[in-house]
Every structure is written in C-alpha cells, then in structure tokens.
Amino acid sequence: MNNHAYYGGPKLAVDGDYGPRTQAAVRTLQANWSASGSHPILVDGIVGPQTWPALRAA
C-alpha cells in the first residue's frame, strides 16, 4: 500500500500489522478503483478477491 501512495503513515510504520491505517488505505484504494468505473470493488477495507487484482494492477 505504501508503494502506491495510499498508506498515509511514515514508511517506518509499515510493520505487517493490519491496523486502522492499513484498513483506511485499502478503503481509499477500493473507493478510487470503484469510482473509476472500470473495476467496481466493494469498499469494505478488506483485501479480498476483488481487491487483490486492483493492488496487483496499481
């Protein structure tokens, strides 16, 4: 998430935990991809089967 500029925390804070900042970053990614219309994704903050392809393509 940090590599795609969705994670708002400092790079040193990326520790592998799925905390509130990570969930917020996932929600932002999902909302952006859903808004584009080409990749509708449920905005739920969970990296599921719809979100993984968006992450790989970002």
C-alpha positions as CSV (number, residue, x, y, z in Angstrom):
1,M,0.0,0.0,0.0
2,N,2.8,2.3,0.8
3,N,4.3,1.8,-2.7
4,H,1.1,3.0,-4.2
5,A,0.8,6.2,-2.1
6,Y,-2.4,5.0,-0.4
7,Y,-0.8,4.5,3.0
8,G,-0.6,7.8,4.9
9,G,1.8,6.7,7.6
10,P,5.6,7.0,7.7
11,K,7.4,4.2,5.8
12,L,8.9,3.0,9.1
13,A,5.4,2.4,10.5
14,V,4.8,-0.3,7.9
15,D,5.1,-3.3,10.1
16,G,2.9,-6.0,8.6
17,D,0.0,-5.4,11.0
18,Y,-3.4,-4.9,9.5
19,G,-4.3,-1.9,11.6
20,P,-6.5,1.2,11.1
21,R,-4.1,3.0,8.8
22,T,-3.9,-0.1,6.5
23,Q,-7.6,-0.5,6.5
24,A,-8.1,3.1,5.6
25,A,-5.5,2.8,2.8
26,V,-7.4,-0.2,1.5
27,R,-10.7,1.6,1.6
28,T,-9.2,4.5,-0.3
29,L,-7.8,2.2,-3.0
30,Q,-11.2,0.5,-3.2
31,A,-13.1,3.8,-3.5
32,N,-10.7,5.1,-6.1
33,W,-10.9,2.0,-8.3
34,S,-14.7,1.8,-7.8
35,A,-15.1,5.4,-8.8
36,S,-13.1,4.9,-12.0
37,G,-15.9,2.6,-13.2
38,S,-13.6,0.1,-14.8
39,H,-13.1,-2.0,-11.6
40,P,-16.1,-2.0,-9.3
41,I,-15.0,-3.1,-5.9
42,L,-16.9,-3.4,-2.6
43,V,-15.5,-0.7,-0.3
44,D,-15.1,-2.6,2.9
45,G,-11.4,-2.2,3.9
46,I,-10.8,-5.9,3.3
47,V,-8.3,-7.2,0.8
48,G,-10.4,-9.9,-0.8
49,P,-10.8,-11.4,-4.2
50,Q,-11.9,-8.1,-5.8
51,T,-9.2,-6.0,-4.2
52,W,-6.1,-8.2,-5.0
53,P,-6.3,-7.6,-8.7
54,A,-6.5,-3.9,-8.1
55,L,-3.5,-4.0,-5.9
56,R,-1.5,-6.0,-8.5
57,A,-2.5,-3.6,-11.3
58,A,-1.8,-0.4,-9.3
